[in-house]
Amino acid sequence: MLTVHHLETSRSQRILWLLEELGVPYELRRYQRDPASRLAPPELKRVHPLGKSPVITDSDIVVAESGAIIEYLVERYGHQAPSELSHLEPLRGTQEHRECRFWMHYAEGSLMNWLVMKLVFDTIPRQPMPFFVRPIARALCKRVQQRLVAPNVQTALAFMEAHLAEHRWFAGEHLSMADFQMSFAVEAALVRSENENAWPHLIAYRQRMHERAAYQRALSKGGPVIMQS
């Protein structure tokens, strides 16, 4: 039996969406974040040494990391997907395949690093600390945000916006593995953006995701996608 070890408000939501699209039966085991630290509970380390989510178990096979899980599920179960999803892995050697590969790596290799940093530096000034330290922490975080984090987040948003102005999905006209990998990143990027309405093509893309019945089923089972700052 395939089991998804799902942490609330985490990247594992993209795995639930893919499984709902594929129509693959699975068991969902939910884990709650520590209410103080917001970190994953230690129980996840019993599944995989990193103690992170997403992670799946498929009989005696354990797979961690979103991209690896997505590739595994498409390789193993993609043949039974509806014809609409025949392009989950685009034909090798095509531009669509190159785009799919790029966005599969871009999501975690470049984009999420800056979004996580933005969340961290937004959060630090609100953490408990001596009153005389707070102005220093606030000023330091603001400076890092303005000089380092915000410009890179802005560049990423503009890059995705320009791409989606010319493509319905990230690899082209068809839903592919890249869209599942990028789904969480797009949700996070829009939530963390200073002006969400500045990115109409990203908003339209998110709406296309939200309108899919499989995405809605995943949301009803997994809960909210993004942890608010």
C-alpha positions in Angstrom: 0.0 0.0 0.0 1.3 3.5 -0.9 1.4 5.8 2.1 2.0 9.6 2.0 3.5 10.9 5.2 2.0 14.4 5.1 3.0 17.3 7.2 0.5 20.1 7.5 1.2 23.3 5.4 4.1 21.7 3.6 5.5 20.7 0.2 3.8 17.3 0.5 0.6 18.9 -0.7 2.0 18.7 -4.2 2.3 14.9 -3.8 -1.4 14.6 -2.8 -2.4 16.6 -5.9 -0.4 14.3 -8.2 -1.8 11.2 -6.6 -5.3 12.5 -6.9 -4.7 13.3 -10.6 -3.3 9.8 -11.2 -6.1 8.1 -9.3 -3.7 6.0 -7.3 -5.1 4.7 -4.0 -3.0 5.8 -1.0 -3.1 6.0 2.7 -2.6 9.5 4.2 -0.8 9.8 7.5 -0.9 13.3 8.9 1.6 15.0 11.1 1.3 18.2 13.0 4.0 20.9 13.3 5.3 21.7 16.8 3.1 24.7 17.8 6.1 26.7 19.1 8.9 25.9 16.6 6.7 25.1 13.6 9.1 22.2 12.9 8.2 18.7 11.9 7.6 16.3 14.7 10.3 13.7 15.6 7.9 10.8 14.5 8.9 11.5 10.9 12.4 10.4 11.6 11.0 6.9 12.0 10.0 7.0 8.4 13.2 8.6 7.0 16.4 9.8 8.7 15.9 13.4 7.6 12.6 13.6 9.4 11.1 15.8 6.7 8.0 15.8 4.6 7.1 14.8 1.9 8.1 11.2 2.2 6.3 8.2 0.8 6.4 4.5 1.5 5.4 2.1 -1.3 5.5 -1.4 0.1 9.2 -1.7 1.2 10.3 1.4 -0.8 10.9 4.7 0.9 11.2 7.8 -1.2 12.0 11.4 0.1 12.3 14.8 -1.6 9.5 16.2 -3.7 11.2 15.9 -7.1 12.3 12.4 -6.5 8.8 11.4 -5.3 7.1 13.0 -8.3 9.5 11.2 -10.7 9.0 7.9 -8.9 5.2 8.2 -9.0 5.1 9.1 -12.7 7.5 6.3 -13.6 5.6 3.7 -11.6 2.0 4.8 -12.1 1.9 7.2 -15.0 0.9 4.5 -17.4 -2.5 4.3 -15.7 -3.2 8.0 -15.8 -6.0 9.5 -17.9 -5.1 10.4 -21.5 -5.2 14.1 -20.5 -2.1 13.4 -18.4 -0.1 11.7 -21.1 2.4 14.6 -21.1 3.3 14.3 -17.4 6.8 13.5 -18.6 7.1 15.1 -22.0 8.9 13.3 -24.8 12.6 13.4 -24.3 14.5 15.6 -26.7 11.7 18.1 -27.0 11.5 21.6 -25.8 8.7 20.6 -23.5 11.0 18.0 -21.8 13.7 20.6 -21.4 11.3 23.1 -19.9 9.9 20.4 -17.6 13.4 19.4 -16.4 14.4 23.1 -15.8 11.3 23.9 -13.7 11.6 20.6 -11.7 15.0 21.8 -10.6 14.3 25.5 -10.4 11.5 25.1 -7.8 13.8 23.9 -5.0 17.2 24.8 -6.4 16.6 28.5 -6.8 13.2 29.8 -5.9 12.3 28.2 -2.6 15.6 29.3 -1.0 14.6 32.9 -1.3 11.0 32.3 -0.2 12.2 30.5 2.9 14.7 33.3 3.7 11.9 35.8 3.3 9.7 33.9 5.7 12.5 33.6 8.2 13.5 37.3 8.2 9.8 38.3 8.4 9.4 36.1 11.4 12.6 36.8 13.5 11.5 40.3 14.7 8.3 38.8 16.1 10.1 36.1 18.2 10.5 36.5 22.0 13.7 38.4 22.8 14.9 41.1 25.2 13.2 44.4 24.5 16.5 46.1 23.8 17.5 43.6 21.2 14.2 43.9 19.2 15.1 47.2 17.4 18.5 45.8 16.4 16.9 42.6 15.1 14.2 44.5 13.3 16.7 46.8 11.6 19.0 44.0 10.6 16.2 41.9 9.2 14.9 44.8 7.2 18.3 45.5 5.8 18.8 41.9 4.7 15.3 41.9 3.2 15.8 45.1 1.2 19.3 44.4 0.0 19.3 40.7 -0.6 16.0 38.8 -0.3 13.5 41.2 -1.8 15.4 41.8 -5.1 15.9 38.0 -5.6 12.2 37.3 -4.9 11.2 40.1 -7.3 13.4 38.7 -10.0 11.9 35.2 -9.5 8.4 36.5 -9.7 9.1 38.5 -12.9 10.8 35.5 -14.4 7.8 33.2 -13.8 5.3 35.9 -14.8 7.0 36.3 -18.2 7.2 32.6 -18.8 3.5 32.1 -17.9 2.5 34.9 -20.2 3.5 32.6 -23.1 2.7 29.2 -21.6 -0.4 27.7 -20.2 1.6 25.3 -18.0 5.2 25.4 -17.0 6.4 23.0 -19.7 4.0 24.2 -22.4 0.4 23.5 -23.2 0.0 20.4 -21.1 0.2 19.6 -17.4 3.5 18.0 -16.6 5.6 16.9 -13.6 7.0 20.5 -13.4 3.6 21.9 -12.5 3.3 19.6 -9.4 6.8 20.6 -8.4 6.2 24.3 -8.9 2.7 24.4 -7.4 3.8 24.9 -3.8 6.4 27.4 -4.9 3.9 29.5 -6.8 1.5 29.5 -3.9 4.3 30.6 -1.5 5.7 33.2 -4.0 2.3 34.9 -4.3 1.6 34.9 -0.6 5.1 36.4 0.1 4.9 39.0 -2.7 4.4 42.6 -1.7 1.7 43.1 -4.3 0.0 39.9 -5.5 -2.0 41.8 -8.2 1.2 42.7 -10.0 1.5 39.2 -11.3 -1.7 38.5 -13.3 -0.3 35.5 -15.2 0.8 33.8 -12.0 -2.6 34.4 -10.5 -4.2 32.9 -13.6 -2.0 29.9 -13.3 -2.8 29.4 -9.7 -6.5 29.7 -10.6 -6.1 26.9 -13.2 -4.6 24.7 -10.5 -7.3 25.5 -8.0 -10.1 24.7 -10.6 -8.9 21.2 -11.1 -11.0 18.6 -9.2 -7.9 16.7 -8.2 -6.4 19.7 -6.6 -9.5 20.4 -4.7 -9.6 16.8 -3.4 -6.0 17.1 -2.3 -6.7 20.3 -0.5 -9.7 18.8 1.3 -7.5 15.9 2.5 -4.3 17.7 3.2 -5.5 21.0 4.5 -4.2 24.5 3.8 -1.1 24.7 1.5 0.8 27.6 2.9 1.7 28.5 6.5 1.0 32.2 6.9 3.9 34.3 8.3 
